[in-house]
Amino acid sequence: MKHLKTMLALAAMTSLTPPILAQNNIIDQQAASMARDKGLSDNVGYDIIEGLTTEIGPRQAGTEAEARARIWSIAKLKALGFTNARIEEYEMPTWVRGEESASIISPYPQNLAITALGNSASTGEDGLTADIVYFPTLADLIAANDADVKGKIVFVSHAMKATQDGSSYGAYGPARFVGPNIAAKKGAAAIVIRSAGTDYHRNPHTGNTNFEEGVAPIPAGALSIPDAENLERMLARSKNVKMALKLTPKNIGMQVSGNVVADIQGSNPKLGMIVIACHLDSWDLGTGAIDDAAGCGIITAAAKIIADSGKQPKRSIRLLWAGAEEVGVWGGRDYALKHAADNHSLAMESDFGAGKIWAVDFTLADSAKDVSQAIIRSLAPLGIVPRRQAAGGGADVGAIIAAQKLAIIDLQQDGTKYFDLHHTPDDTFDKVDKSEVQQNIAAWAATLSIIANYEGELKPE
Amino acid sequence: MKHLKTMLALAAMTSLTPPILAQNNIIDQQAASMARDKGLSDNVGYDIIEGLTTEIGPRQAGTEAEARARIWSIAKLKALGFTNARIEEYEMPTWVRGEESASIISPYPQNLAITALGNSASTGEDGLTADIVYFPTLADLIAANDADVKGKIVFVSHAMKATQDGSSYGAYGPARFVGPNIAAKKGAAAIVIRSAGTDYHRNPHTGNTNFEEGVAPIPAGALSIPDAENLERMLARSKNVKMALKLTPKNIGMQVSGNVVADIQGSNPKLGMIVIACHLDSWDLGTGAIDDAAGCGIITAAAKIIADSGKQPKRSIRLLWAGAEEVGVWGGRDYALKHAADNHSLAMESDFGAGKIWAVDFTLADSAKDVSQAIIRSLAPLGIVPRRQAAGGGADVGAIIAAQKLAIIDLQQDGTKYFDLHHTPDDTFDKVDKSEVQQNIAAWAATLSIIANYEGELKPE
């Protein structure tokens, strides 16, 4: 019964939402609740996702489409009332897709759905034909003798499973991240992998792969999961399966990419600003709705709720719509370089789709415990639970976090369905659920309301 | 309580499964139950679907792949013990897909996922570029002035909804069946439709369209549903949307297609045989798993259960794995021509996917009421209900039914998800649920057990 009594006492406190004293700082729980509840009926976030996917669509880093997206973004951020909206350009090496096809030549001729992985080499216009050598897992490829791989098309068919926290990407992603490099070092002619994804549609999942310095890239593609399973069935019947592969991507050298940055000015410039990030670039196959127009919609709508609250926040809030995340986080690194002298205190990022937030993680100063408690209290009505693990930030805020040892809050989205869509043609606006986006915005707005008005130390010791 | 008593009495009768006397015919309800229960653990049907999709894959009518599929089918049917397995060839005009792409040129440049409809004209290698003229429904296109359509790319964006019985195909399919012909007559440069489908994947739905004699075909394509909705959003912003379209299909003239036919010999040759049909050809985009390897697996496994029952059936059962259904039911018509002199009594067809059977319809002689009652009783444990509507048969048995006024039984499959996959790249083996296939086979085996051993008149008066 003791536990129940504590719960009831806490509930009573919450419903009264009194100002809570924390280290000479008043946390206005009621303002956070108001920001949260505005988020639940927000239209700004969903409209950004709709606009970016409709008016721009795919926006691969370094291409003309990404440049159009930056112009679109500046206009949108200015129209929403953010100050100092600007483009910060940089250059980066750019790889673009060519033609792509794969077919089984024998013993069971038919076409397979394939897409090239970013940084794949070209097969040349004539393509290449070779026997398949099959490895059920990446570990099997690693253990293979070079002689068994040499001159062949390696097929790695790991089967990724869905997880709420996306941890399966860490477990199964390496077949994409490093599989091609390993196959290249063993002398493979090319590699095809089962897509790092969890759907059953004829849409392969692209994404970058990287070859070590000194390793000559080989053609590297991902088969859709139905096609990978079809190929597995063929290999169960015959050890002599021959594939014709054509991938003609190109490296087009250094191209212009850029970040879009905008601010809400805080009332106390001495307090380190909060940087909130999403990424503007997207893979070319889909329209980048969940990856990551959703993130840009969510963080921007939440920040606007703070800007429109009638009370200037104490800390500045900086929006970073980063460029070139997909192809190596060029935007995040450029931001950290160009803004090394700026005073940041805390970073947050939204880049895991449009699904509901289910958990919150913190990496804050010990002295800021009341901040995390106030946030947990604010998020509870949204079905969000605290976890006992440190926040990690995200790709685009990684460099600035490392450089300035920032505090971090992660609002963890449910990723159970994320890898159905990730890096596929299916990443389109229709996959976005408005009420889930609003739940995200509500959580972000409540969190920003609390941290932007907190004057104590946020950075962990 | 009267109703409950009737039910209990019926249940008692069923559990005893006594022979039921019908017009001098004994219906062996127990044999039907045994056939049904064998179906529930059948492997033959699922293996056929697996084999055809793995070893052949897509098998478009008139192509070399369909010819390979016929050879595969003969070997399979012989191995399963069917007699007189043979190929019956015919010729038919053949249309094959070329390159296909669509992109919005202005005001919101991006690519859209498109596929050509069967019988589409070619845009030529250079493609064509024109303004879109938008019609939310086919009725709007029909009502349009020629002047508003002339030289433009018509876009018809009807939104098909899923139904259990597939009736939405009748309601929304005409935009594909006749929309291109109507647009051509009004002088359109081309037509793109929202796919006749119910999914949200970037996989357009192909399928035949037909141009009237004397109407010059125009290029005709289907957009995936996410792309059709994206185009609708663009059109909501601007009346001036320009599309570049490239479709380069070709008519390659008369080609060889063919039916695969095999038999189970009945003990009484005077009784009209039962013809059971599926179709072997499939659209080129998927591997034809649900359309219609599933049908061939289901009917064949059920027939084999009868053949293996230890008792020769009285009526012969003929399997028709028809060719060229998708492109105009050439196989079904050829069968009716070549077998006009054969004595048929009843026809059944499986061509609505791999989903569970939920209803049964009959068109039988009035005197055969005990047959339908026995079948209903046999199917009840499978969750199958009788409907008060006449059976209609199917595409491939349509011609022989009409020629010989055959009795018909329709085992109606649940089509709620069928139009997610129909005619798309996503029609692949992984979409097939083995237990649902087994439920189909169980229903077919029970039904065949009853009708193949019934000596009375089946044909309706």
Interface residues (C-beta under 8 A of the other chain):
Chain A: E50 T53 T54 E55 I56 G57 P58 A65 R68 P107 Y108 P109 Q110 N111 A113 Y200 H201 R202 N203 I225 P226 D227 E229 N230 R233 M234 R237 G286 T287 T424 P425 D426 T428 F429 D430 K431
Chain B: E50 T53 T54 E55 I56 G57 P58 A65 R68 P107 Y108 P109 Q110 N111 A113 Y200 H201 R202 N203 I225 P226 D227 E229 N230 R233 M234 R237 G286 T287 T424 P425 D426 T428 F429 D430 K431
